[in-house]
């Protein structure tokens, strides 16, 4: 994050060929609040709060609103190891979590909507691509989201609009652009 503030842009976690994105959030917080251990710890807390909000929105779509609140409360306090790790900056996993939950939320919105909205296609694709840049672990969210979308389309006997699918693919490429640029230029390490 300090190097980013000095104009040295990195796509991945130092010494790795994966794990990107989160350092830019840390750099933005450093620019706003100064460089300190406290500021460094704000990133995982902020991302954890965003993940809780997304989980609540997903829960409201799938269950009763009270169940959604209970799910968020459990997410915040259990398991203990996650509570501990959610206050330390490790580089990419919490941003992957946020992207994955956003993909799930957009997929649920697309699956329940009678008329598919381009902003939902766009959001789903962008967070899928951004999540891919962060970590291939985004597959844990993307696979069930895709399966659900296909299942709902078959069950409702509706084909997704080609415009929406094309926009989603284009936004996924945009989100994954840092990953794509480095890998295309360096033989896909």
JORA-V198300 format. One line per field, one symbol per residue. psi: psi as a letter, one per 20 degrees, with the letter a starting at -180 (. if undefined). Layout:
psi=???
//
This chain:
psi=hghghjjopqhrppjrkrnrghhhgggghghgjrorhghhihghgghggggggghghghhhhaqhhhgggggghhhipqhhhggijjpoihihhhggggghgggghggghhipgopphhggggggghggghgggqiihhhhgghggggggghgghilppqphgggggggghggghjgggggghgikkm.
//
